[in-house]
Amino acid sequence: MRFSELRRLLDGVTQKMLTQTLRALERDGLVHRTVYPTVPPRVEYGLTDLGVEAGRLTSAIGAWSVEHARQILAARQNFDNQAATAPEPIR
């Protein structure tokens, strides 16, 4: 996928931040960068096998979060209620 396509998909991301993120992902082996010798140069980015695997794991965590959102919110509410009614520590 070309840089400009990525930038359009990621509404609000700055060119600088996208560049830094892509470089970090490339350094980590999650993204590969291909430069085509054209004028102007054309650059495309794609996921490596490692990147695809990381994407699957991230999607699984996202699905788990959605599935358990009510339980998480209830646990937070319970915690906050207990904290609000707990006696002040002695100093």
C-alpha positions, 0 to 999 in steps of 0.5 A: 500500500502506498504512503498516501493511501495509508495516510488517507485511511488513517484520518488525522495522522500527521505525515511525520507520525506516520513516517516515524511509525512505519520506520519503527514497524519496518525496524521491528520486522512487521512491515516491509518497504519497497522502493520502485525506481521511478520518477518520482520514486514510488514506495509501497508498504506491506505486512511481513509474515510477522506483521500478519501474525501480530495483526491476528493477535491484535484482532483477537485482543480487540474481539476479547475486549468487546466481548468482555466490555460489560464485565470490565466496566462493572469491575471498574464501577465496583472498584470505584464504589469500594474506594469511595466508601473505604475509610481514610488511612490513619496517618 
